Amino acid sequence: MTGEFVGLIPEELIDPKRERDFLLWLLRLPLDVQTKKYILIDWTKLVGVALTEDMVKFISGGHPEITRG
């Protein structure tokens, strides 16, 4: 199952081995952190890896708590 943001993810980043590249790409997007988290969730489901707090910390500048709520 995938979400509404899958179409935004570049095809070359749809690979669990490209996690770091994906996170760097996501970090640079001019979007709010909450939207980035939803894109991250879609990516993890798409490539079959577990969503980790470290991933959320990375995309939120070390503040995963701002993505809750």
N, C-alpha and C positions, 0 to 999 in steps of 0.2 A: 504494500500500500504506500502510495506517495501523495504528497500534498500539492498545493497550488503553486508552490515556488520552484518546482523541479525544472520547469522550462527556462528558468533564469540561469541555471548552473551550466557553465561551459562543458561541452561534451568531454573534453580532454581531462576534466577534473572529476569525472564520474568514475573514480577508481579509489579503493581504500588505501592504496599505496601512495596516493597523492594528497593525503590528509593535510600535510603542512602547506602545500601549494593552495589547496582549497581554502584553508583558514586564512592565509595571507590575502587571497583574492577577496574573501568575504570581509575581512577587516578593512580593506580599502574602499568598499562600496559606500556611496554617500547615502546611507540609510540609517534609520534609528536602530538601536541595539535590539529592541524587541523583534523587529522584522528580521534582522540578521539571525536571531536565535531560531525563528521559524524556518529560515532557509537552511540553517545548520541541521535542524531536526529532519527536514526533508532529505538532505544529503546523507545523513546517517542511515535513514531507512532505505534509501535508494542503493547505497553501497553495502549495506549489511553490517555496519559497525555500531557499537554501543555509544550513545551520547554520554560524554563525560563532563564533569564539572570543570576539568582543565580546559576543555574546548570552549566552554562558555566563558570561563575566565579570560581566555585569550581574546575572544571577539568583543568582550565587554571592558577591556582595559583593566582587568584584574578585579572587577566588581560584579560578579555573577548575580548578586542580590538585586541589582537594578532590572534584571529581566524577569523577576518574579512579580506576580500580582495581577 
